[in-house]
């Protein structure tokens, strides 16, 4: 057999194998059964991290600062004028509020609004610790953790 014939047969075998495989379809945006709409976003570290990125990109920082408030209300305290559940936060971002909060429904997808809502909940520490994002180093009071000296020696080390 010639090498051209072997290449053709190999390509045919690969094409046959790939056409026989059907990829499993998964829906990652549908909430698990028994949970309220949007609840799963605040349980997923990826969604909270995406919400943090969107919060900064959409200039939410301009009004709410990094959660401490400014022109807009603070997002880290326990006082929520329109409610602090993820569904109520979603409604506020989606539809806006009369006193200055713009509606974002025409500029963001539903998933993006849920992600921002989950991040806003994390600002007030209403999500699990393993899901919440860390604060930016610029907002820390001291040096970044990686720049701080160790407080205890590692195994087998001695302090000078």
MODELLER restraints for C-alpha pairs under 7 A, 6 or more apart:
rsr = mdl.restraints
at = mdl.atoms
rsr.add(forms.Gaussian(group=physical.xy_distance, feature=features.Distance(at['CA:31:A'], at['CA:37:A']), mean=6.35, stdev=0.5))
rsr.add(forms.Gaussian(group=physical.xy_distance, feature=features.Distance(at['CA:31:A'], at['CA:38:A']), mean=6.82, stdev=0.5))
rsr.add(forms.Gaussian(group=physical.xy_distance, feature=features.Distance(at['CA:31:A'], at['CA:40:A']), mean=6.07, stdev=0.5))
rsr.add(forms.Gaussian(group=physical.xy_distance, feature=features.Distance(at['CA:38:A'], at['CA:86:A']), mean=6.88, stdev=0.5))
rsr.add(forms.Gaussian(group=physical.xy_distance, feature=features.Distance(at['CA:38:A'], at['CA:87:A']), mean=6.72, stdev=0.5))
rsr.add(forms.Gaussian(group=physical.xy_distance, feature=features.Distance(at['CA:38:A'], at['CA:114:A']), mean=6.20, stdev=0.5))
rsr.add(forms.Gaussian(group=physical.xy_distance, feature=features.Distance(at['CA:39:A'], at['CA:86:A']), mean=6.87, stdev=0.5))
rsr.add(forms.Gaussian(group=physical.xy_distance, feature=features.Distance(at['CA:41:A'], at['CA:47:A']), mean=5.76, stdev=0.5))
rsr.add(forms.Gaussian(group=physical.xy_distance, feature=features.Distance(at['CA:41:A'], at['CA:114:A']), mean=6.55, stdev=0.5))
rsr.add(forms.Gaussian(group=physical.xy_distance, feature=features.Distance(at['CA:41:A'], at['CA:115:A']), mean=6.26, stdev=0.5))
rsr.add(forms.Gaussian(group=physical.xy_distance, feature=features.Distance(at['CA:41:A'], at['CA:118:A']), mean=5.97, stdev=0.5))
rsr.add(forms.Gaussian(group=physical.xy_distance, feature=features.Distance(at['CA:42:A'], at['CA:48:A']), mean=6.45, stdev=0.5))
rsr.add(forms.Gaussian(group=physical.xy_distance, feature=features.Distance(at['CA:42:A'], at['CA:118:A']), mean=4.66, stdev=0.5))
rsr.add(forms.Gaussian(group=physical.xy_distance, feature=features.Distance(at['CA:42:A'], at['CA:127:A']), mean=6.25, stdev=0.5))
rsr.add(forms.Gaussian(group=physical.xy_distance, feature=features.Distance(at['CA:43:A'], at['CA:131:A']), mean=6.34, stdev=0.5))
rsr.add(forms.Gaussian(group=physical.xy_distance, feature=features.Distance(at['CA:44:A'], at['CA:131:A']), mean=6.02, stdev=0.5))
rsr.add(forms.Gaussian(group=physical.xy_distance, feature=features.Distance(at['CA:45:A'], at['CA:131:A']), mean=4.24, stdev=0.5))
rsr.add(forms.Gaussian(group=physical.xy_distance, feature=features.Distance(at['CA:45:A'], at['CA:132:A']), mean=6.43, stdev=0.5))
rsr.add(forms.Gaussian(group=physical.xy_distance, feature=features.Distance(at['CA:47:A'], at['CA:115:A']), mean=5.24, stdev=0.5))
rsr.add(forms.Gaussian(group=physical.xy_distance, feature=features.Distance(at['CA:48:A'], at['CA:115:A']), mean=5.79, stdev=0.5))
rsr.add(forms.Gaussian(group=physical.xy_distance, feature=features.Distance(at['CA:48:A'], at['CA:118:A']), mean=5.52, stdev=0.5))
rsr.add(forms.Gaussian(group=physical.xy_distance, feature=features.Distance(at['CA:48:A'], at['CA:119:A']), mean=4.81, stdev=0.5))
rsr.add(forms.Gaussian(group=physical.xy_distance, feature=features.Distance(at['CA:48:A'], at['CA:132:A']), mean=6.68, stdev=0.5))
rsr.add(forms.Gaussian(group=physical.xy_distance, feature=features.Distance(at['CA:48:A'], at['CA:133:A']), mean=6.94, stdev=0.5))
rsr.add(forms.Gaussian(group=physical.xy_distance, feature=features.Distance(at['CA:49:A'], at['CA:133:A']), mean=6.10, stdev=0.5))
rsr.add(forms.Gaussian(group=physical.xy_distance, feature=features.Distance(at['CA:50:A'], at['CA:115:A']), mean=6.29, stdev=0.5))
rsr.add(forms.Gaussian(group=physical.xy_distance, feature=features.Distance(at['CA:51:A'], at['CA:112:A']), mean=6.94, stdev=0.5))
rsr.add(forms.Gaussian(group=physical.xy_distance, feature=features.Distance(at['CA:51:A'], at['CA:115:A']), mean=4.30, stdev=0.5))
rsr.add(forms.Gaussian(group=physical.xy_distance, feature=features.Distance(at['CA:51:A'], at['CA:116:A']), mean=3.94, stdev=0.5))
rsr.add(forms.Gaussian(group=physical.xy_distance, feature=features.Distance(at['CA:51:A'], at['CA:118:A']), mean=6.69, stdev=0.5))
rsr.add(forms.Gaussian(group=physical.xy_distance, feature=features.Distance(at['CA:51:A'], at['CA:119:A']), mean=5.10, stdev=0.5))
rsr.add(forms.Gaussian(group=physical.xy_distance, feature=features.Distance(at['CA:52:A'], at['CA:116:A']), mean=6.58, stdev=0.5))
rsr.add(forms.Gaussian(group=physical.xy_distance, feature=features.Distance(at['CA:52:A'], at['CA:119:A']), mean=5.65, stdev=0.5))
rsr.add(forms.Gaussian(group=physical.xy_distance, feature=features.Distance(at['CA:54:A'], at['CA:116:A']), mean=6.51, stdev=0.5))
rsr.add(forms.Gaussian(group=physical.xy_distance, feature=features.Distance(at['CA:55:A'], at['CA:61:A']), mean=6.93, stdev=0.5))
rsr.add(forms.Gaussian(group=physical.xy_distance, feature=features.Distance(at['CA:55:A'], at['CA:116:A']), mean=6.10, stdev=0.5))
rsr.add(forms.Gaussian(group=physical.xy_distance, feature=features.Distance(at['CA:63:A'], at['CA:69:A']), mean=6.85, stdev=0.5))
rsr.add(forms.Gaussian(group=physical.xy_distance, feature=features.Distance(at['CA:63:A'], at['CA:70:A']), mean=5.58, stdev=0.5))
rsr.add(forms.Gaussian(group=physical.xy_distance, feature=features.Distance(at['CA:63:A'], at['CA:71:A']), mean=4.78, stdev=0.5))
rsr.add(forms.Gaussian(group=physical.xy_distance, feature=features.Distance(at['CA:63:A'], at['CA:72:A']), mean=4.81, stdev=0.5))
rsr.add(forms.Gaussian(group=physical.xy_distance, feature=features.Distance(at['CA:64:A'], at['CA:70:A']), mean=5.34, stdev=0.5))
rsr.add(forms.Gaussian(group=physical.xy_distance, feature=features.Distance(at['CA:64:A'], at['CA:71:A']), mean=6.51, stdev=0.5))
rsr.add(forms.Gaussian(group=physical.xy_distance, feature=features.Distance(at['CA:64:A'], at['CA:72:A']), mean=4.96, stdev=0.5))
rsr.add(forms.Gaussian(group=physical.xy_distance, feature=features.Distance(at['CA:64:A'], at['CA:73:A']), mean=6.16, stdev=0.5))
rsr.add(forms.Gaussian(group=physical.xy_distance, feature=features.Distance(at['CA:64:A'], at['CA:74:A']), mean=6.14, stdev=0.5))
rsr.add(forms.Gaussian(group=physical.xy_distance, feature=features.Distance(at['CA:67:A'], at['CA:74:A']), mean=5.47, stdev=0.5))
rsr.add(forms.Gaussian(group=physical.xy_distance, feature=features.Distance(at['CA:67:A'], at['CA:75:A']), mean=4.63, stdev=0.5))
rsr.add(forms.Gaussian(group=physical.xy_distance, feature=features.Distance(at['CA:67:A'], at['CA:76:A']), mean=5.52, stdev=0.5))
rsr.add(forms.Gaussian(group=physical.xy_distance, feature=features.Distance(at['CA:67:A'], at['CA:123:A']), mean=6.18, stdev=0.5))
rsr.add(forms.Gaussian(group=physical.xy_distance, feature=features.Distance(at['CA:68:A'], at['CA:74:A']), mean=4.58, stdev=0.5))
rsr.add(forms.Gaussian(group=physical.xy_distance, feature=features.Distance(at['CA:68:A'], at['CA:75:A']), mean=6.14, stdev=0.5))
rsr.add(forms.Gaussian(group=physical.xy_distance, feature=features.Distance(at['CA:68:A'], at['CA:76:A']), mean=6.13, stdev=0.5))
rsr.add(forms.Gaussian(group=physical.xy_distance, feature=features.Distance(at['CA:69:A'], at['CA:75:A']), mean=6.64, stdev=0.5))
rsr.add(forms.Gaussian(group=physical.xy_distance, feature=features.Distance(at['CA:75:A'], at['CA:120:A']), mean=6.70, stdev=0.5))
rsr.add(forms.Gaussian(group=physical.xy_distance, feature=features.Distance(at['CA:75:A'], at['CA:123:A']), mean=6.44, stdev=0.5))
rsr.add(forms.Gaussian(group=physical.xy_distance, feature=features.Distance(at['CA:75:A'], at['CA:124:A']), mean=6.29, stdev=0.5))
rsr.add(forms.Gaussian(group=physical.xy_distance, feature=features.Distance(at['CA:76:A'], at['CA:123:A']), mean=5.35, stdev=0.5))
rsr.add(forms.Gaussian(group=physical.xy_distance, feature=features.Distance(at['CA:76:A'], at['CA:124:A']), mean=3.99, stdev=0.5))
rsr.add(forms.Gaussian(group=physical.xy_distance, feature=features.Distance(at['CA:77:A'], at['CA:124:A']), mean=6.10, stdev=0.5))
rsr.add(forms.Gaussian(group=physical.xy_distance, feature=features.Distance(at['CA:82:A'], at['CA:88:A']), mean=6.78, stdev=0.5))
rsr.add(forms.Gaussian(group=physical.xy_distance, feature=features.Distance(at['CA:83:A'], at['CA:89:A']), mean=6.95, stdev=0.5))
rsr.add(forms.Gaussian(group=physical.xy_distance, feature=features.Distance(at['CA:86:A'], at['CA:117:A']), mean=5.88, stdev=0.5))
rsr.add(forms.Gaussian(group=physical.xy_distance, feature=features.Distance(at['CA:86:A'], at['CA:118:A']), mean=6.51, stdev=0.5))
rsr.add(forms.Gaussian(group=physical.xy_distance, feature=features.Distance(at['CA:86:A'], at['CA:121:A']), mean=6.91, stdev=0.5))
rsr.add(forms.Gaussian(group=physical.xy_distance, feature=features.Distance(at['CA:89:A'], at['CA:117:A']), mean=5.66, stdev=0.5))
rsr.add(forms.Gaussian(group=physical.xy_distance, feature=features.Distance(at['CA:90:A'], at['CA:113:A']), mean=6.24, stdev=0.5))
rsr.add(forms.Gaussian(group=physical.xy_distance, feature=features.Distance(at['CA:90:A'], at['CA:114:A']), mean=6.08, stdev=0.5))
rsr.add(forms.Gaussian(group=physical.xy_distance, feature=features.Distance(at['CA:90:A'], at['CA:117:A']), mean=5.56, stdev=0.5))
rsr.add(forms.Gaussian(group=physical.xy_distance, feature=features.Distance(at['CA:93:A'], at['CA:103:A']), mean=5.99, stdev=0.5))
rsr.add(forms.Gaussian(group=physical.xy_distance, feature=features.Distance(at['CA:93:A'], at['CA:104:A']), mean=5.92, stdev=0.5))
rsr.add(forms.Gaussian(group=physical.xy_distance, feature=features.Distance(at['CA:93:A'], at['CA:113:A']), mean=6.78, stdev=0.5))
rsr.add(forms.Gaussian(group=physical.xy_distance, feature=features.Distance(at['CA:94:A'], at['CA:103:A']), mean=5.38, stdev=0.5))
rsr.add(forms.Gaussian(group=physical.xy_distance, feature=features.Distance(at['CA:94:A'], at['CA:104:A']), mean=5.11, stdev=0.5))
rsr.add(forms.Gaussian(group=physical.xy_distance, feature=features.Distance(at['CA:94:A'], at['CA:105:A']), mean=4.73, stdev=0.5))
rsr.add(forms.Gaussian(group=physical.xy_distance, feature=features.Distance(at['CA:94:A'], at['CA:113:A']), mean=6.82, stdev=0.5))
rsr.add(forms.Gaussian(group=physical.xy_distance, feature=features.Distance(at['CA:95:A'], at['CA:103:A']), mean=4.53, stdev=0.5))
rsr.add(forms.Gaussian(group=physical.xy_distance, feature=features.Distance(at['CA:95:A'], at['CA:104:A']), mean=6.72, stdev=0.5))
rsr.add(forms.Gaussian(group=physical.xy_distance, feature=features.Distance(at['CA:95:A'], at['CA:105:A']), mean=6.51, stdev=0.5))
rsr.add(forms.Gaussian(group=physical.xy_distance, feature=features.Distance(at['CA:96:A'], at['CA:102:A']), mean=4.61, stdev=0.5))
rsr.add(forms.Gaussian(group=physical.xy_distance, feature=features.Distance(at['CA:96:A'], at['CA:103:A']), mean=3.84, stdev=0.5))
rsr.add(forms.Gaussian(group=physical.xy_distance, feature=features.Distance(at['CA:96:A'], at['CA:104:A']), mean=6.99, stdev=0.5))
rsr.add(forms.Gaussian(group=physical.xy_distance, feature=features.Distance(at['CA:121:A'], at['CA:127:A']), mean=6.50, stdev=0.5))
rsr.add(forms.Gaussian(group=physical.xy_distance, feature=features.Distance(at['CA:122:A'], at['CA:132:A']), mean=5.70, stdev=0.5))
rsr.add(forms.Gaussian(group=physical.xy_distance, feature=features.Distance(at['CA:137:A'], at['CA:144:A']), mean=5.78, stdev=0.5))
rsr.add(forms.Gaussian(group=physical.xy_distance, feature=features.Distance(at['CA:153:A'], at['CA:159:A']), mean=6.60, stdev=0.5))
